[in-house]
Amino acid sequence: MSLIKPREYFSGFANVWTPVLGSAQLKSAPVPLTVAGEKLVLFRGASGPAALFDHCPHRGVALSLGQVREGCIQCPFHGWRFDETGAARLVPWNPEAKTEPLRAMSVPVAEVGGLVWLYTAPGTEAPELPPLAKLLARRAKSVVTEQLSTTHWSRVMENALDAPHLPFVHRWTIGLAARASAENGGRMETSFNRTEYGGEIQWSIDGATSGPNQGWIRYYAPNVMQLGFQADHGALPEQLLAVVPVDGARTRSLSILAPGLSFFKVMDFLIADRLRWEDRHVVETHDPPEIPPGSDEVSVRSDRATLAFRALYDTTLRRSFAVAPAARGLP
C-alpha cells in the first residue's frame, strides 16, 4: 500500500464549473491560464476547446510555448503532440512507442454562450453544465473584458454581492442616490433566498419598491453574479461578472456582456473603468485576503447576503480539492 499522499488540485475551488475565457479569446494559438493555482494551457482541438496541464509529461516543458498542429498541442521541446484528451498522438523518433503511458492530463472544458467553461478537476468526466451555462446556451456570442485584482477571489465575490457598500465605495457613481440615506440614519433591508442555481439577493433602502434605492442580485454559484433591476428580472442576463481565482493572492474578474447595444454596454463604456478601480482600490486592502471563518469578523443585520455567501463558501469550497485518477502526465 502506498503511503504517498495524492497531490491535491484546484485547492479551495475544486469540482466546479467556471467560465474562464470568452470564445473570441481562444483563437489558433494556445492560451496559458492559471486557475486556482493550477497552470493550464487552453487550445482549440479537433473537436473544440481543450485544456491540459501546462506541463509536458516527457521533460516538464510548458506546452503553452508550443503550437497547435492538426488539432493537437505540440510541445516546443521535442515535438510531442497531445490531443484534447491528453493522449499522445505523435512521439518523434519513436514510431514504435506505446503512447498510452505517455499521455498528458486533461481538464474538462465546454464552450457555451460565447464562453469557454472549465471544470476544476483533472482527468475526470465532468457533470452536466450548471444552470447558468444552460441559460446562456441561447446566446451565440459574449463580449468579455477582464481585470486583475491582488486579493483572494472570495473577497472579490463577496464585494460583488454586497449592496451596503454602494454609497461609500461608489459614492459619486452608482451609489450616489443612496448616499444621503446611508449617512442620515436610513435603513437597508437585505435578503438571500436559495435557488437551484445559487441564490437571489433582494435589497431596498427605507422601504423603496422601485427606483434606484432597491434592486436585486442573482448569485450563480460558485462565482458569477448578475446585478439587475425590476424591469429585466426575468430576462436573459445582459451583464454578468465572473470571479475566477488565479491563485491565493490574485483574481481575474470577467465582465461578460451580451453582444449589441444595451444599457449595460453603454454603462460599461462610460464608467466601468472607474467602478472597477473603486472596487479594486478597496478589496486589495482586505486582511486576511481570504474571507475568514464566521466569528473572526463582526457582522450586522445588513450583512445577511454576504453571510449567506460565506456559509456556502465554508460548506462547499473552503477545504475543497480534487485528486487525479492517475498521476501520469501531472506536474
Order of alpha helices (4+ residues) and beta strands (2+ residues): beta-beta-beta-beta-beta-beta-beta-beta-beta-beta-beta-alpha-beta-alpha-alpha-alpha-beta-beta-beta-beta-beta-beta-alpha-alpha
